Amino acid sequence: MAQNQQVKAHRSGRPGAVSRWMQQTMNARMMRKIRRGRATFMGMHVLILNTVGHRSRRPRETPVSWFPGGDDAWLIVASGGGSQDPDWYVNLMAHPEQAAIELAGGDAVPVAPHRLDGADREEAWERITAAQPRYAKYQGKSDRRFPVVRLTRR
């Protein structure tokens, strides 16, 4: 039975139970480090994205890498989630008015998310992949176009 559930999760484009457990464990560890003042991971800036569940409306926290997006703005890429957008992105877009970020060692800052499209997305994508070529590699392995979101201070 458990094996059938794992196969079903894999076919649906969603991570299986073991993969989700590993991700949750690593996310919790990374968030502790960010809150203690660690600003980078694997050469990338990281922050904690605070959202609420799109159905449950329960608080959610996710460590996410970010890139400079201009004055008081941060760019994030919804690259995880397999063949579907990651849960954090779905939550962020469902309840944008409740979004906040925590930078290394800092308090939560309310932000407004804006999904970038067209030339704005392309310009941001070029800057992101120039800074971290691994994102172009990730995109090349996916059948969906990764959303790029600009977070601005509210």
N, C-alpha and C positions, 0 to 999 in steps of 0.2 A: 504494500500500500504506500509506504513512504517513498519507495523508489518511483512509483507511478506519479506521485505528487511532484517529485523533483523533475521528472521528465516533462510533465505538464507545465511546470513553471519555466523550464528551459525553452520549450516550444512557444510559449506565449511571449517570449522576449524579456521576461522578468527573471531576476536572479533567483536561484534556489534558496532553500532554508539555510544551508551551511554558509553560502556566500553572503546572505543577508546578516547572519550572526557575526561573521568576520567583519563585515563592513560596520556594523553597529559598535562592535568592540573597538575597532581602530578609530572610529569617529569619536567615541567617548574619550579615548586616550589623547587624541589630537586636540579636542576642545579643552581638556585640562591644561595642556601645554600652552595653548593660545591664551587662556585666562591667566596663566602664570607669566606671560610676557613674551613667549616665543612667537615671532612674527613670520617665520618662513618654514617651509617644508619642501624638501627636494628642490631647492633653489627658487621656489615660488612664494609670493606673499600669500598669507592665509588669513581668513576672518571666519567668524561664526555668523551664519545667517539664521536669524530668528523669524519663524513663520508660524502659522497655525494650519492644522490639517484641513484640507479642502472639504472633507466630509465631517470629520470628528470635531473640528475647531479646537483641538487640543494643541498646546504649544509644541513646536518642533524646533530643534536646533541642529544645524548641519555645518561642518567645517567645509569651506569652499575656497579655492584659490581665486585671487583677484588681480586685476591689472589697473594701472592708473587710467581714469576716464575723464580727466579734466579737473577743474577746480571743485573740490569737495564731491568728487564722483568716483565710483569704482565700477569696473567692468567685470562681469562674471559670465562663465560659459556653462551651459547645461549639457555637459558632455557625457555624464554618466547615465545609467538607466537602461543600457542595452538598446533595443530597437524602439523603446518608448522614452519620452522625456522623463527625467528623474523626478521622484516624488517631490523633492524640495522645490523644483521649478513649478510643478502643478500647483502646489500649495501657495507659492509666491504670487502666481498670476491669479489664483482664485480669490485671495484676500490681500491685495497689495497695500491696503491701508493699515495693515497690522505688521508690516515688515520692519525689521531693525537689524543692525549688524553690530558685532562686537569686534573691535580691532584688538590686537595683542595688548593684554593687560588693562584694557579700557572698559568703560561702561557701555551699555547698549545705546546706539544712536538710531533714531527713527529714520527710515529711508523710503523713497518712492521709487519703485522699479519701472523701467521703461524698456520694453523689448525693442531692439534695434532692427530695422529693416532697410533694404535698399542700400544706397551709398553709405549711409551711416554704419550699417552692419559691416559692409565690406571694408571700410576704413578701420573700424575697430578690430575686425578679424585679422587684417594685415599686421596691425600693431601687436596683437596677441600672439600670432604665429611667429612673428619676428623675435619676440621675447622668449617664447617657449615653442619651438618647432614640434614638440610632441603633440600639441593640439591638432596640427595639420595631419599628423599620423593617425591620431584617434579618429578624426573626421573621415579620413580615407578608408577606414575599416567599418564605417557605419553606413546604414542605408537611409538615415535621416539627417537633415541639416541641423546642426547644433544651434539652438537659440543663444544669442548674445544679449545680455541685459545690462543696462546702465543703471546703477543705483545712485540716487542723489539725495543729499540730506534734506529732510522735510523740515 
